[in-house]
């Protein structure tokens, strides 16, 4: 799912000799744990591409700096939030509560019906 497109783009994945595992395997395993992780995987791959080294290698160092698959999006969300003006930050929780509710069954975020 990610190896062939990366190879076609001239990119390689870093390999951790201590764990004897490639970054592509780590990413695959993270996405395989949950089908909902695919958008997170896509975002992480984009961030890894932006941080690739001069040889076109997607590195474990960049992956760790991003905080992994889940951390990459969380880190970006924090950056965007920090860039908002104070008045916008103040009303954002109310806006989000209007758009999303938390399911009592499993604590999952669920969109609200807006109609």
N, CA, C and O atoms as CSV, one atom per row, in Angstrom:
chain,resi,resn,atom,element,x,y,z
A,1,UNK,N,N,0.823,-1.187,0.000
A,1,UNK,CA,C,0.000,0.000,0.000
A,1,UNK,C,C,0.872,1.256,0.000
A,1,UNK,O,O,0.483,2.266,-0.587
A,2,UNK,N,N,2.031,1.217,0.639
A,2,UNK,CA,C,2.878,2.414,0.669
A,2,UNK,C,C,4.237,2.193,0.017
A,2,UNK,O,O,4.894,3.158,-0.374
A,3,UNK,N,N,4.661,0.968,-0.104
A,3,UNK,CA,C,6.003,0.703,-0.634
A,3,UNK,C,C,6.128,1.030,-2.120
A,3,UNK,O,O,7.070,1.704,-2.535
A,4,UNK,N,N,5.182,0.554,-2.914
A,4,UNK,CA,C,5.283,0.770,-4.362
A,4,UNK,C,C,5.134,2.247,-4.729
A,4,UNK,O,O,5.916,2.744,-5.541
A,5,UNK,N,N,4.163,2.967,-4.164
A,5,UNK,CA,C,4.106,4.400,-4.484
A,5,UNK,C,C,5.365,5.146,-4.051
A,5,UNK,O,O,5.819,6.050,-4.752
A,6,UNK,N,N,5.923,4.783,-2.919
A,6,UNK,CA,C,7.151,5.429,-2.452
A,6,UNK,C,C,8.300,5.124,-3.412
A,6,UNK,O,O,9.066,6.019,-3.769
A,7,UNK,N,N,8.419,3.880,-3.825
A,7,UNK,CA,C,9.491,3.502,-4.763
A,7,UNK,C,C,9.315,4.229,-6.092
A,7,UNK,O,O,10.292,4.684,-6.687
A,8,UNK,N,N,8.069,4.338,-6.558
A,8,UNK,CA,C,7.809,5.046,-7.815
A,8,UNK,C,C,8.199,6.520,-7.715
A,8,UNK,O,O,8.565,7.137,-8.715
A,9,UNK,N,N,8.121,7.079,-6.518
A,9,UNK,CA,C,8.504,8.476,-6.294
A,9,UNK,C,C,9.991,8.619,-5.996
A,9,UNK,O,O,10.476,9.725,-5.758
A,10,UNK,N,N,10.714,7.501,-6.007
A,10,UNK,CA,C,12.150,7.552,-5.736
A,10,UNK,C,C,12.486,7.665,-4.268
A,10,UNK,O,O,13.565,8.137,-3.910
A,11,UNK,N,N,11.579,7.238,-3.417
A,11,UNK,CA,C,11.779,7.316,-1.971
A,11,UNK,C,C,12.100,5.944,-1.403
A,11,UNK,O,O,11.708,4.914,-1.950
A,12,UNK,N,N,12.818,5.958,-0.300
A,12,UNK,CA,C,13.119,4.733,0.443
A,12,UNK,C,C,12.699,4.919,1.889
A,12,UNK,O,O,12.538,6.043,2.365
A,13,UNK,N,N,12.523,3.801,2.580
A,13,UNK,CA,C,12.190,3.822,3.991
A,13,UNK,C,C,13.425,3.455,4.806
A,13,UNK,O,O,14.188,2.561,4.440
A,14,UNK,N,N,13.601,4.153,5.899
A,14,UNK,CA,C,14.696,3.887,6.826
A,14,UNK,C,C,14.526,2.487,7.416
A,14,UNK,O,O,13.421,1.948,7.457
A,15,UNK,N,N,15.636,1.912,7.871
A,15,UNK,CA,C,15.623,0.608,8.519
A,15,UNK,C,C,16.317,0.743,9.864
A,15,UNK,O,O,17.398,1.324,9.958
A,16,UNK,N,N,15.693,0.206,10.901
A,16,UNK,CA,C,16.276,0.231,12.241
A,16,UNK,C,C,16.980,-1.100,12.464
A,16,UNK,O,O,16.324,-2.125,12.645
A,17,UNK,N,N,18.324,-1.093,12.454
A,17,UNK,CA,C,19.034,-2.363,12.597
A,17,UNK,C,C,18.853,-3.005,13.966
A,17,UNK,O,O,18.892,-4.230,14.075
A,18,UNK,N,N,18.655,-2.203,15.015
A,18,UNK,CA,C,18.468,-2.777,16.358
A,18,UNK,C,C,17.162,-3.555,16.440
A,18,UNK,O,O,17.120,-4.649,17.004
A,19,UNK,N,N,16.108,-2.998,15.884
A,19,UNK,CA,C,14.805,-3.672,15.905
A,19,UNK,C,C,14.626,-4.580,14.700
A,19,UNK,O,O,13.665,-5.346,14.626
A,20,UNK,N,N,15.569,-4.489,13.743
A,20,UNK,CA,C,15.486,-5.228,12.488
A,20,UNK,C,C,14.117,-5.042,11.845
A,20,UNK,O,O,13.437,-6.001,11.481
A,21,UNK,N,N,13.735,-3.763,11.718
A,21,UNK,CA,C,12.427,-3.435,11.170
A,21,UNK,C,C,12.542,-2.168,10.334
A,21,UNK,O,O,13.243,-1.226,10.705
A,22,UNK,N,N,11.857,-2.157,9.220
A,22,UNK,CA,C,11.826,-0.975,8.376
A,22,UNK,C,C,10.710,-0.037,8.804
A,22,UNK,O,O,9.721,-0.460,9.402
A,23,UNK,N,N,10.882,1.235,8.492
A,23,UNK,CA,C,9.838,2.213,8.800
A,23,UNK,C,C,8.547,1.868,8.070
A,23,UNK,O,O,7.460,2.097,8.599
A,24,UNK,N,N,8.650,1.328,6.877
A,24,UNK,CA,C,7.454,0.915,6.148
A,24,UNK,C,C,6.684,-0.163,6.906
A,24,UNK,O,O,5.453,-0.174,6.886
A,25,UNK,N,N,7.400,-1.071,7.572
A,25,UNK,CA,C,6.729,-2.100,8.379
A,25,UNK,C,C,6.045,-1.485,9.595
A,25,UNK,O,O,4.939,-1.886,9.957
A,26,UNK,N,N,6.695,-0.522,10.218
A,26,UNK,CA,C,6.109,0.163,11.383
A,26,UNK,C,C,4.832,0.883,10.964
A,26,UNK,O,O,3.817,0.810,11.656
A,27,UNK,N,N,4.886,1.575,9.834
A,27,UNK,CA,C,3.713,2.292,9.341
A,27,UNK,C,C,2.585,1.328,8.978
A,27,UNK,O,O,1.420,1.584,9.281
A,28,UNK,N,N,2.934,0.227,8.332
A,28,UNK,CA,C,1.939,-0.791,7.980
A,28,UNK,C,C,1.241,-1.328,9.224
A,28,UNK,O,O,0.016,-1.446,9.263
A,29,UNK,N,N,2.042,-1.653,10.240
A,29,UNK,CA,C,1.478,-2.201,11.465
A,29,UNK,C,C,0.575,-1.187,12.166
A,29,UNK,O,O,-0.462,-1.556,12.717
A,30,UNK,N,N,0.962,0.073,12.146
A,30,UNK,CA,C,0.134,1.110,12.773
A,30,UNK,C,C,-1.204,1.234,12.062
A,30,UNK,O,O,-2.236,1.421,12.708
A,31,UNK,N,N,-1.197,1.133,10.750
A,31,UNK,CA,C,-2.439,1.241,9.987
A,31,UNK,C,C,-3.271,-0.028,10.094
A,31,UNK,O,O,-4.500,0.037,10.055
A,32,UNK,N,N,-2.629,-1.173,10.227
A,32,UNK,CA,C,-3.357,-2.431,10.305
A,32,UNK,C,C,-4.116,-2.576,11.615
A,32,UNK,O,O,-5.107,-3.305,11.680
A,33,UNK,N,N,-3.663,-1.892,12.655
A,33,UNK,CA,C,-4.322,-1.985,13.953
A,33,UNK,C,C,-5.739,-1.440,13.920
A,33,UNK,O,O,-6.590,-1.875,14.695
A,34,UNK,N,N,-5.999,-0.489,13.026
A,34,UNK,CA,C,-7.310,0.137,13.004
A,34,UNK,C,C,-7.597,0.694,11.617
A,34,UNK,O,O,-6.790,1.460,11.089
A,35,UNK,N,N,-8.723,0.329,11.014
A,35,UNK,CA,C,-9.059,0.881,9.698
A,35,UNK,C,C,-9.213,2.404,9.734
A,35,UNK,O,O,-9.016,3.074,8.720
A,36,UNK,N,N,-9.561,2.943,10.893
A,36,UNK,CA,C,-9.707,4.390,11.025
A,36,UNK,C,C,-8.364,5.110,10.937
A,36,UNK,O,O,-8.318,6.335,10.825
A,37,UNK,N,N,-7.286,4.357,10.988
A,37,UNK,CA,C,-5.950,4.949,10.978
A,37,UNK,C,C,-5.489,5.352,9.587
A,37,UNK,O,O,-4.464,6.024,9.467
A,38,UNK,N,N,-6.194,4.976,8.538
A,38,UNK,CA,C,-5.726,5.284,7.193
A,38,UNK,C,C,-5.558,6.782,6.936
A,38,UNK,O,O,-4.551,7.171,6.344
A,39,UNK,N,N,-6.491,7.642,7.350
A,39,UNK,CA,C,-6.237,9.078,7.163
A,39,UNK,C,C,-5.033,9.557,7.974
A,39,UNK,O,O,-4.301,10.442,7.531
A,40,UNK,N,N,-4.826,8.980,9.151
A,40,UNK,CA,C,-3.649,9.330,9.946
A,40,UNK,C,C,-2.374,8.882,9.247
A,40,UNK,O,O,-1.369,9.592,9.264
A,41,UNK,N,N,-2.415,7.711,8.638
A,41,UNK,CA,C,-1.270,7.199,7.891
A,41,UNK,C,C,-0.954,8.124,6.724
A,41,UNK,O,O,0.207,8.457,6.488
A,42,UNK,N,N,-1.969,8.530,6.009
A,42,UNK,CA,C,-1.768,9.437,4.875
A,42,UNK,C,C,-1.107,10.739,5.335
A,42,UNK,O,O,-0.157,11.216,4.715
A,43,UNK,N,N,-1.616,11.301,6.420
A,43,UNK,CA,C,-1.050,12.545,6.935
A,43,UNK,C,C,0.402,12.335,7.374
A,43,UNK,O,O,1.266,13.164,7.091
A,44,UNK,N,N,0.658,11.242,8.052
A,44,UNK,CA,C,2.014,10.947,8.521
A,44,UNK,C,C,2.973,10.784,7.355
A,44,UNK,O,O,4.098,11.284,7.397
A,45,UNK,N,N,2.535,10.086,6.314
A,45,UNK,CA,C,3.390,9.919,5.136
A,45,UNK,C,C,3.701,11.268,4.488
A,45,UNK,O,O,4.820,11.502,4.034
A,46,UNK,N,N,2.719,12.138,4.449
A,46,UNK,CA,C,2.955,13.477,3.898
A,46,UNK,C,C,3.991,14.235,4.729
A,46,UNK,O,O,4.882,14.886,4.185
A,47,UNK,N,N,3.861,14.141,6.048
A,47,UNK,CA,C,4.818,14.812,6.926
A,47,UNK,C,C,6.212,14.198,6.804
A,47,UNK,O,O,7.214,14.913,6.828
A,48,UNK,N,N,6.275,12.878,6.675
A,48,UNK,CA,C,7.565,12.213,6.487
A,48,UNK,C,C,8.198,12.618,5.156
A,48,UNK,O,O,9.413,12.792,5.065
A,49,UNK,N,N,7.371,12.765,4.139
A,49,UNK,CA,C,7.882,13.203,2.850
A,49,UNK,C,C,8.494,14.599,2.966
A,49,UNK,O,O,9.565,14.862,2.420
A,50,UNK,N,N,7.814,15.478,3.672
A,50,UNK,CA,C,8.325,16.839,3.862
A,50,UNK,C,C,9.648,16.831,4.639
A,50,UNK,O,O,10.487,17.712,4.452
A,51,UNK,N,N,9.824,15.844,5.498
A,51,UNK,CA,C,11.027,15.769,6.336
A,51,UNK,C,C,12.075,14.795,5.796
A,51,UNK,O,O,13.054,14.506,6.483
A,52,UNK,N,N,11.886,14.289,4.583
A,52,UNK,CA,C,12.812,13.289,4.030
A,52,UNK,C,C,14.231,13.845,3.997
A,52,UNK,O,O,14.437,15.057,3.946
A,53,UNK,N,N,15.189,12.953,4.026
A,53,UNK,CA,C,16.578,13.408,3.987
A,53,UNK,C,C,17.006,13.676,2.545
A,53,UNK,O,O,16.228,13.496,1.608
A,54,UNK,N,N,18.236,14.103,2.388
A,54,UNK,CA,C,18.733,14.503,1.064
A,54,UNK,C,C,18.804,13.340,0.077
A,54,UNK,O,O,18.882,13.556,-1.132
A,55,UNK,N,N,18.776,12.116,0.583
A,55,UNK,CA,C,18.800,10.931,-0.292
A,55,UNK,C,C,17.397,10.443,-0.642
A,55,UNK,O,O,17.247,9.469,-1.379
A,56,UNK,N,N,16.363,11.116,-0.114
A,56,UNK,CA,C,14.992,10.678,-0.364
A,56,UNK,C,C,14.555,9.552,0.551
A,56,UNK,O,O,13.706,8.738,0.189
A,57,UNK,N,N,15.146,9.509,1.750
A,57,UNK,CA,C,14.793,8.461,2.713
A,57,UNK,C,C,13.832,9.029,3.752
A,57,UNK,O,O,14.080,10.081,4.340
A,58,UNK,N,N,12.738,8.316,3.963
A,58,UNK,CA,C,11.802,8.648,5.043
A,58,UNK,C,C,12.385,8.017,6.299
A,58,UNK,O,O,12.518,6.795,6.372
A,59,UNK,N,N,12.733,8.829,7.282
A,59,UNK,CA,C,13.565,8.355,8.389
A,59,UNK,C,C,12.800,8.099,9.681
A,59,UNK,O,O,11.741,8.673,9.937
A,60,UNK,N,N,13.383,7.212,10.482
A,60,UNK,CA,C,12.856,6.962,11.823
A,60,UNK,C,C,12.988,8.208,12.686
A,60,UNK,O,O,12.119,8.473,13.517
A,61,UNK,N,N,14.058,8.979,12.506
A,61,UNK,CA,C,14.218,10.205,13.296
A,61,UNK,C,C,13.038,11.139,13.076
A,61,UNK,O,O,12.483,11.678,14.034
A,62,UNK,N,N,12.653,11.333,11.826
A,62,UNK,CA,C,11.509,12.202,11.526
A,62,UNK,C,C,10.228,11.602,12.098
A,62,UNK,O,O,9.390,12.323,12.641
A,63,UNK,N,N,10.077,10.293,11.978
A,63,UNK,CA,C,8.884,9.614,12.503
A,63,UNK,C,C,8.778,9.816,14.016
A,63,UNK,O,O,7.693,10.075,14.537
A,64,UNK,N,N,9.887,9.699,14.704
A,64,UNK,CA,C,9.884,9.886,16.159
A,64,UNK,C,C,9.594,11.344,16.524
A,64,UNK,O,O,8.858,11.608,17.475
A,65,UNK,N,N,10.168,12.294,15.773
A,65,UNK,CA,C,9.895,13.711,16.025
A,65,UNK,C,C,8.419,14.036,15.839
A,65,UNK,O,O,7.866,14.878,16.546
A,66,UNK,N,N,7.788,13.365,14.884
A,66,UNK,CA,C,6.364,13.580,14.638
A,66,UNK,C,C,5.501,12.974,15.741
A,66,UNK,O,O,4.359,13.392,15.934
A,67,UNK,N,N,6.026,12.009,16.453
A,67,UNK,CA,C,5.250,11.333,17.487
A,67,UNK,C,C,4.496,10.131,16.969
A,67,UNK,O,O,3.491,9.723,17.552
A,68,UNK,N,N,4.974,9.558,15.872
A,68,UNK,CA,C,4.306,8.396,15.304
A,68,UNK,C,C,3.082,8.785,14.505
A,68,UNK,O,O,2.863,9.960,14.211
A,69,UNK,N,N,2.289,7.789,14.158
A,69,UNK,CA,C,1.109,8.025,13.323
A,69,UNK,C,C,0.106,8.929,14.029
A,69,UNK,O,O,-0.378,9.892,13.433
A,70,UNK,N,N,-0.211,8.641,15.273
A,70,UNK,CA,C,-1.195,9.460,15.986
A,70,UNK,C,C,-0.615,10.802,16.417
A,70,UNK,O,O,-1.320,11.811,16.427
A,71,UNK,N,N,0.643,10.816,16.765
A,71,UNK,CA,C,1.265,12.045,17.226
A,71,UNK,C,C,1.425,13.082,16.132
A,71,UNK,O,O,1.417,14.280,16.415
A,72,UNK,N,N,1.570,12.645,14.882
A,72,UNK,CA,C,1.775,13.584,13.776
A,72,UNK,C,C,0.589,14.534,13.646
A,72,UNK,O,O,0.771,15.745,13.515
A,73,UNK,N,N,-0.601,13.997,13.682
A,73,UNK,CA,C,-1.790,14.848,13.557
A,73,UNK,C,C,-1.993,15.681,14.812
A,73,UNK,O,O,-2.365,16.851,14.724
A,74,UNK,N,N,-1.755,15.097,15.971
A,74,UNK,CA,C,-1.907,15.849,17.222
A,74,UNK,C,C,-0.944,17.032,17.256
A,74,UNK,O,O,-1.312,18.129,17.675
A,75,UNK,N,N,0.279,16.804,16.816
A,75,UNK,CA,C,1.273,17.875,16.794
A,75,UNK,C,C,0.832,18.991,15.846
A,75,UNK,O,O,0.948,20.171,16.179
A,76,UNK,N,N,0.333,18.626,14.679
A,76,UNK,CA,C,-0.130,19.633,13.712
A,76,UNK,C,C,-1.343,20.383,14.252
A,76,UNK,O,O,-1.451,21.595,14.064
A,77,UNK,N,N,-2.244,19.687,14.911
A,77,UNK,CA,C,-3.413,20.347,15.495
A,77,UNK,C,C,-2.993,21.366,16.551
A,77,UNK,O,O,-3.562,22.455,16.626
A,78,UNK,N,N,-2.008,21.018,17.359
A,78,UNK,CA,C,-1.499,21.953,18.371
A,78,UNK,C,C,-0.884,23.187,17.720
A,78,UNK,O,O,-1.064,24.304,18.206
A,79,UNK,N,N,-0.155,22.986,16.617
A,79,UNK,CA,C,0.445,24.107,15.904
A,79,UNK,C,C,-0.629,25.047,15.359
A,79,UNK,O,O,-0.521,26.266,15.487
A,80,UNK,N,N,-1.659,24.471,14.753
A,80,UNK,CA,C,-2.746,25.283,14.201
A,80,UNK,C,C,-3.469,26.009,15.312
A,80,UNK,O,O,-3.758,27.199,15.188
A,81,UNK,N,N,-3.765,25.315,16.398
A,81,UNK,CA,C,-4.467,25.930,17.527
A,81,UNK,C,C,-3.651,27.096,18.097
A,81,UNK,O,O,-4.202,28.154,18.399
A,82,UNK,N,N,-2.349,26.899,18.242
A,82,UNK,CA,C,-1.488,27.957,18.788
A,82,UNK,C,C,-1.454,29.177,17.878
A,82,UNK,O,O,-1.225,30.294,18.341
A,83,UNK,N,N,-1.679,28.966,16.592
A,83,UNK,CA,C,-1.664,30.073,15.642
A,83,UNK,C,C,-2.967,30.849,15.561
A,83,UNK,O,O,-3.039,31.873,14.882
A,84,UNK,N,N,-3.988,30.374,16.241
A,84,UNK,CA,C,-5.280,31.074,16.228
A,84,UNK,C,C,-5.238,32.277,17.156
A,84,UNK,O,O,-4.492,32.306,18.135
A,85,UNK,N,N,-6.039,33.248,16.833
A,85,UNK,CA,C,-6.126,34.419,17.707
A,85,UNK,C,C,-6.824,34.024,19.006
A,85,UNK,O,O,-7.605,33.073,19.020
A,86,UNK,N,N,-6.550,34.745,20.099
A,86,UNK,CA,C,-7.196,34.410,21.374
A,86,UNK,C,C,-8.724,34.362,21.313
A,86,UNK,O,O,-9.309,33.456,21.906
A,87,UNK,N,N,-9.401,35.290,20.625
A,87,UNK,CA,C,-10.869,35.180,20.560
A,87,UNK,C,C,-11.347,33.902,19.865
A,87,UNK,O,O,-12.346,33.308,20.270
A,88,UNK,N,N,-10.635,33.485,18.826
A,88,UNK,CA,C,-11.016,32.255,18.123
A,88,UNK,C,C,-10.759,31.043,19.013
A,88,UNK,O,O,-11.587,30.133,19.075
A,89,UNK,N,N,-9.620,31.024,19.701
A,89,UNK,CA,C,-9.333,29.912,20.627
A,89,UNK,C,C,-10.390,29.826,21.720
A,89,UNK,O,O,-10.736,28.734,22.169
A,90,UNK,N,N,-10.897,30.968,22.143
A,90,UNK,CA,C,-11.886,30.978,23.224
A,90,UNK,C,C,-13.211,30.336,22.804
A,90,UNK,O,O,-13.858,29.672,23.614
A,91,UNK,N,N,-13.620,30.526,21.546
A,91,UNK,CA,C,-14.908,29.976,21.118
A,91,UNK,C,C,-14.793,28.583,20.500
A,91,UNK,O,O,-15.806,27.911,20.306
A,92,UNK,N,N,-13.580,28.143,20.191
A,92,UNK,CA,C,-13.403,26.851,19.527
A,92,UNK,C,C,-14.011,25.679,20.297
A,92,UNK,O,O,-14.658,24.839,19.670
A,93,UNK,N,N,-13.844,25.571,21.614
A,93,UNK,CA,C,-14.471,24.432,22.307
A,93,UNK,C,C,-15.985,24.383,22.120
A,93,UNK,O,O,-16.557,23.301,21.979
A,94,UNK,N,N,-16.629,25.528,22.117
A,94,UNK,CA,C,-18.094,25.569,21.937
A,94,UNK,C,C,-18.461,25.117,20.516
A,94,UNK,O,O,-19.434,24.387,20.328
A,95,UNK,N,N,-17.697,25.546,19.536
A,95,UNK,CA,C,-17.949,25.149,18.151
A,95,UNK,C,C,-17.762,23.646,17.993
A,95,UNK,O,O,-18.585,22.982,17.363
A,96,UNK,N,N,-16.694,23.109,18.556
A,96,UNK,CA,C,-16.443,21.674,18.443
A,96,UNK,C,C,-17.526,20.853,19.133
A,96,UNK,O,O,-17.935,19.807,18.629
A,97,UNK,N,N,-17.989,21.330,20.286
A,97,UNK,CA,C,-19.074,20.607,20.974
A,97,UNK,C,C,-20.349,20.621,20.149
A,97,UNK,O,O,-21.145,19.687,20.239
A,98,UNK,N,N,-20.564,21.658,19.348
A,98,UNK,CA,C,-21.742,21.718,18.481
A,98,UNK,C,C,-21.621,20.750,17.306
A,98,UNK,O,O,-22.632,20.297,16.768
A,99,UNK,N,N,-20.400,20.434,16.910
A,99,UNK,CA,C,-20.172,19.563,15.754
A,99,UNK,C,C,-20.012,18.094,16.112
A,99,UNK,O,O,-20.365,17.218,15.324
A,100,UNK,N,N,-19.481,17.823,17.298
A,100,UNK,CA,C,-19.113,16.457,17.674
A,100,UNK,C,C,-19.635,16.140,19.068
A,100,UNK,O,O,-19.628,16.988,19.960
A,101,UNK,N,N,-20.081,14.920,19.235
A,101,UNK,CA,C,-20.442,14.445,20.567
A,101,UNK,C,C,-19.622,13.201,20.854
A,101,UNK,O,O,-19.126,12.559,19.928
A,102,UNK,N,N,-19.474,12.859,22.111
A,102,UNK,CA,C,-18.736,11.669,22.497
A,102,UNK,C,C,-19.740,10.571,22.818
A,102,UNK,O,O,-20.635,10.752,23.644
A,103,UNK,N,N,-19.580,9.442,22.161
A,103,UNK,CA,C,-20.464,8.302,22.370
A,103,UNK,C,C,-20.266,7.766,23.783
A,103,UNK,O,O,-19.134,7.553,24.217
A,104,UNK,N,N,-21.354,7.551,24.492
A,104,UNK,CA,C,-21.254,7.004,25.845
A,104,UNK,C,C,-20.908,5.526,25.830
A,104,UNK,O,O,-20.428,4.987,26.827
A,105,UNK,N,N,-21.148,4.871,24.709
A,105,UNK,CA,C,-20.881,3.435,24.624
A,105,UNK,C,C,-19.386,3.127,24.597
A,105,UNK,O,O,-18.924,2.181,25.235
A,106,UNK,N,N,-18.628,3.948,23.841
A,106,UNK,CA,C,-17.207,3.603,23.699
A,106,UNK,C,C,-16.281,4.830,23.673
A,106,UNK,O,O,-15.124,4.715,23.269
A,107,UNK,N,N,-16.763,5.967,24.085
A,107,UNK,CA,C,-15.975,7.214,24.135
A,107,UNK,C,C,-15.468,7.648,22.758
A,107,UNK,O,O,-14.497,8.400,22.675
A,108,UNK,N,N,-16.096,7.195,21.695
A,108,UNK,CA,C,-15.687,7.593,20.350
A,108,UNK,C,C,-16.327,8.926,19.991
A,108,UNK,O,O,-17.453,9.212,20.399
A,109,UNK,N,N,-15.611,9.734,19.232
A,109,UNK,CA,C,-16.172,10.989,18.743
A,109,UNK,C,C,-17.122,10.682,17.597
A,109,UNK,O,O,-16.780,9.937,16.679
A,110,UNK,N,N,-18.319,11.260,17.656
A,110,UNK,CA,C,-19.348,11.013,16.667
A,110,UNK,C,C,-19.892,12.375,16.223
A,110,UNK,O,O,-20.150,13.251,17.048
A,111,UNK,N,N,-20.061,12.536,14.906
A,111,UNK,CA,C,-20.597,13.819,14.431
A,111,UNK,C,C,-22.050,13.958,14.858
A,111,UNK,O,O,-22.793,12.981,14.942
A,112,UNK,N,N,-22.427,15.185,15.122
A,112,UNK,CA,C,-23.813,15.466,15.474
A,112,UNK,C,C,-24.621,15.634,14.205
A,112,UNK,O,O,-24.096,16.048,13.172
A,113,UNK,N,N,-25.900,15.310,14.289
A,113,UNK,CA,C,-26.809,15.586,13.170
A,113,UNK,C,C,-27.095,17.082,13.191
A,113,UNK,O,O,-27.620,17.610,14.171
A,114,UNK,N,N,-26.750,17.752,12.113
A,114,UNK,CA,C,-26.903,19.196,12.065
A,114,UNK,C,C,-28.202,19.624,11.393
A,114,UNK,O,O,-28.459,20.818,11.239
A,115,UNK,N,N,-29.009,18.668,11.001
A,115,UNK,CA,C,-30.279,19.012,10.362
A,115,UNK,C,C,-31.401,18.915,11.353
A,115,UNK,O,O,-32.555,19.168,11.006
